[in-house]
Structure formats: C-alpha cells, structure tokens
Amino acid sequence: MTVAITDVVLRDAHQSLFATRLRLDDMLPIAAQLDDVGYGSLECWGGATFDACIRFLGEDPWLRLRELKKAMPKTPLQMLLRGQNLLGYRHYADDVVERFVERAVKNGMDVFRVFDAMNDPRNMKAALQAVRSHGAHAQGTLSYTTSPAHTLQTWLDLTEQLLETGVDSIAIKDMSGILTPMAAFELVSEIKKRFEVRLHLHCHATTGMAEMALLKAIEAGVDGVDTAISSMSATYGHPATEALVATLAGTKYDTGLDILKLENIAAYFREVRKKYHAFEGQLKGYDSRILVAQVPGGMLTNLESQLKQQNAADKLDQVLAEIPRVR
C-alpha cells in the first residue's frame, strides 16, 4: 500500500517555524519543482496564513491562492479551515461559510481539512457540506488531545459523526506532537477496523515522537501522512519528508517520491529560511513541556513573537504553565 505524502512546507511549516511569515515571492520560484514531485497534495493556504498575509505581509491571500494554483496545476492544493470560524476568530453564519468555500474552490483550492478546536462536529458540518457541494475534497478532522475525558471511544464516536455528516476522508491532527507511537497504532487500527474511510495523519515534531508515530500509523494502515521538506522541518514543525521517503523506500509502503528532487527543494528552502531568522522560535531539539501544555506547534512561534513584541519574552515558561490550568 503506497503511502500518500502531503508536504506542508508552504503553510504549516513556516507557520510553526517562523510565525507564518513566508512570502509568496519566496514560494513561486520553487513551485514548479514542488509540482513535479508527485505529492498527494501540497498544503499552502488557510490556518494563520490568511491573517498573516493581511496583518503582516501586505499580501492579498486570494491572489496568493490563484498564483500558487497557476504555478502548480498538477498537484492538489490543500488548506486548513477552522470550520464555522473559517479563517477568523469567531463563528460566522452558514451563508458566509458557504460563500467562502465557494470562492476558495473557484480560486483553486482542492482539499479542505476542516477542524474544530472543540471537536464539535456541529461546527464542522456547514463547511464540510459546502466543500462537497462545490466538488472539492472534504476532510473531517479529529483534533487529537489527551485528558480524562478523551478516550479511544471519543475518537471513534467523532469519526462516526463526521462520516454521517459526509466526508471524503478523515485526518487525525496531532497539532501538539503528543500522540505516542503506540496510541497512533491503536487509534488508526481501530478506525480502520470499524470504518471504511481514507485516513490521514498530521503530527508535529515538538516532543520528539512524530516520526515514530507516523511509522506506527503506517503499519496500522493509515493512507497518508503530512511531512515537511527537511530544511523546513523539526522543532515546532513536522517530520522531514526525505527521512520518511527513505524509510519506506523498497517496502510495500514505498511513496514513489524521488529523493534527488526533494533534495533540490530542500537546498532552496535552506537559503530562503535565512531571510526569516528574526521570526524563528527559541526551540533547539525537542520540548517535553508541550506534553503537558499541549500547545500546537503552529501557535508556538507566533506566541513567542507576540511575547517579544510586548517585552515579555521571559514569561514563556509561565505562559506554558498557565495554559493547562486554564484548559
């Protein structure tokens, strides 16, 4: 069973590593090479990118989408959508959700990963239905977390509810890097045993377990996984694409991707990343504090950046300690 790879270099990688600051001008020169790799999809829009384009970069996010679609016509483009919140920070009316999805599809979006931070399927329903009504791929999401209230049955029930709503696939979104390898194997195995659905796994590398979790999930039958090109991977980000491709090469899970093509892309981003040094997070290696704080990788560099702006960078440890208390 070939494992499909979604590379997140154009969205979640830079959101996690340097506060969502990657500019379109630094994406377009490498777009043709990305399009030629053969990825299952390329995540390039949504999440915090819409806000960052307007608030920090002076870019039109809709123009970004159109330009990326024009530059990468062969590869399905993917986005992260916050359900009823769309790409904002409050709930929007159903007709606004429907119209937003319609325009996103019209401008070039193919795959919508729809999630709700509270794992409430009611907050994903309108968006998922709109995506399917406009002929795009609707991916419902399990936003993975751990607590006394979150059991295996929790995730099985949510999967069933999403399937009843109508989805084309399900994503397990381990946004904090807290999914252990054994839990990944169990969760994927049980979902695959009970439901006929295409299953995708997204993990962050923050705590050091992501590569192991991906491998155990693949052994359990997951259909696709998220990675990031090596020079834009690890720390608050994601497992490296090349490492997983090499790991699976020659096995029944072989991705079929060309390491040499990937290395050329990695070399490009190795240089581009230097421009964004001022926005890089503090983390070197792994951060075990996140096993308790459970802060998503995509939030951490943004959180650090905001603390710096308020001359409160020294308060990060206190903030991380406070978050689970509030939760």
Buried (B, 14 or more C-beta within 10 A) or exposed (E): EEBBBBBBBBBBBBBBBBBBBBBBEBBBEBBEBBBBBBBBBBBBBBBBBBBBBEEBBEBEBBEBBBBBBEBBEEBBBBBBBBBBBBBEEEBBEBEBBBBBBBEBBEBBBBBBBBBBEEBEBEBBBBBBBBBBBBEBBBBBBBBBBBEEEEEEEBBBEBBBBBBEBBBBBBBBBBBBBBBBBEBBBBBBBBBBEEBEBBBBBBBBBBBBBBBBBBBBBBBBBBBBBBBBBBBBBBBBBBBBBBBBBBBBEEEEBEBEBEEEBBBBBBBBBEEBBEEBEEBBBEBEEBBEBBBEBBBBBBBBBBBBBBBBEEEEEEEBEEBBEEBEEEE
